[in-house]
Amino acid sequence: MGLFIIFASAECNLLASMAYDHYTATCHPLLSHITMSRVCCLLMIAGCYFGGLVNMVSLTTSITQLSFCQPCVLPHFFGGFTLITSIVVILVAYMSVLMTILGIPSASGKEKAFSMCDSHMTAVDLYYGTTICI
């Protein structure tokens, strides 16, 4: 269960990090290489997995404190917090990307900018669509 929580939380955080990367590449293309340097990317990846680890420790610690001899409500706060914050980051990033793309005058430029985000939006839709349904 611990590994599942770590990797599921890290996936939420990684999708949010990728949305931020798309935001910097689309909205600030000249600063993208500075903002998203190799060190910054490695720190973001480490932060995603560290956030997953913190989420796992908090959830498993909370679960081990429960008495299973009576009906209990499981603490879903930490998992919900990770899910909601990553969804908010993704929505804010892609709203900014959408506003920037709509400001591009040429149709080919708009198409190129939209095609850059297609695969990530598909992954976000599949991951969060199934997570929300569950």
C-alpha positions in Angstrom: 0.0 0.0 0.0 2.9 2.3 0.8 4.4 2.0 -2.6 1.1 2.5 -4.3 0.5 5.8 -2.3 4.0 7.0 -3.1 3.7 6.4 -6.9 0.1 7.6 -7.2 1.0 10.8 -5.4 4.2 11.3 -7.3 2.2 10.8 -10.6 -0.1 13.6 -9.6 2.8 15.9 -8.8 4.7 14.9 -12.0 1.6 15.8 -14.1 1.4 19.2 -12.4 5.2 19.7 -13.0 4.7 18.8 -16.7 1.9 21.3 -16.9 4.2 24.0 -15.5 6.8 23.0 -18.0 4.3 23.5 -20.8 3.3 26.8 -19.3 6.9 28.1 -19.4 7.5 26.8 -22.9 4.4 28.4 -24.3 3.9 31.6 -22.3 7.6 32.4 -21.7 9.5 30.7 -24.6 12.7 32.8 -24.3 13.0 32.1 -20.6 12.1 28.5 -20.7 15.6 27.1 -20.8 16.5 29.3 -17.8 13.4 28.5 -15.8 13.4 24.8 -16.5 17.1 24.0 -16.3 18.4 20.5 -15.8 18.9 21.2 -12.1 15.4 22.6 -11.7 13.9 19.6 -13.5 15.9 17.2 -11.2 14.7 19.1 -8.1 11.1 19.0 -9.3 11.3 15.2 -9.8 12.9 14.8 -6.4 10.2 17.0 -4.9 7.4 15.0 -6.6 8.7 11.7 -5.1 9.4 13.4 -1.7 5.8 14.7 -1.7 4.6 11.1 -2.4 6.8 9.9 0.5 5.3 12.5 2.9 1.8 11.6 1.7 2.5 7.9 2.3 3.9 8.4 5.7 1.0 10.6 6.8 -1.6 8.3 5.5 -0.1 5.1 6.8 0.6 6.7 10.2 -3.1 7.8 10.3 -4.3 4.4 9.3 -2.3 2.5 11.9 -3.8 4.7 14.6 -7.3 3.5 13.8 -9.2 0.9 15.8 -10.6 -1.6 13.4 -13.0 -3.1 15.9 -15.6 -0.4 15.2 -16.8 1.5 12.2 -14.3 4.2 11.3 -13.9 6.9 8.6 -10.6 6.6 6.9 -8.5 9.8 6.6 -8.7 10.7 3.0 -7.6 14.3 3.6 -4.0 13.9 2.5 -4.7 12.0 -0.7 -7.5 14.5 -1.5 -5.1 17.4 -0.8 -2.5 16.1 -3.2 -5.1 15.4 -5.9 -6.8 18.8 -5.6 -3.6 20.8 -5.5 -2.2 19.1 -8.6 -5.5 19.6 -10.5 -5.5 23.3 -9.6 -1.9 23.7 -10.8 -2.7 21.9 -14.0 -5.9 24.0 -14.6 -4.2 27.3 -13.9 -1.2 26.4 -16.1 -3.4 25.3 -19.0 -5.7 28.3 -18.7 -2.7 30.6 -19.1 -1.5 28.4 -22.0 -4.9 28.7 -23.7 -5.0 32.5 -23.3 -1.5 32.7 -24.8 -2.4 30.4 -27.7 -5.6 32.3 -28.5 -3.4 35.5 -28.8 -1.3 33.9 -31.5 -2.3 35.5 -34.9 -1.5 32.7 -37.3 -3.4 29.4 -37.5 -0.3 27.4 -38.0 1.2 28.8 -34.9 -1.9 28.0 -32.9 -1.9 24.4 -34.3 1.7 24.0 -33.4 1.2 25.3 -29.8 -1.9 23.1 -29.3 -0.1 20.0 -30.7 2.6 20.5 -28.1 0.1 20.0 -25.3 -2.0 17.2 -26.8 -0.1 14.2 -25.4 0.1 15.7 -21.9 -3.6 16.6 -21.8 -4.5 13.0 -22.9 -2.4 11.6 -20.0 -4.0 14.1 -17.6 -7.5 13.1 -18.9 -6.8 9.4 -18.6 -5.2 9.6 -15.1 -7.6 12.1 -13.5 -10.7 10.7 -15.3 -10.2 7.3 -13.9 -9.1 8.6 -10.5 -12.3 10.8 -10.2 -14.5 7.9 -11.3 -12.9 5.6 -8.7 
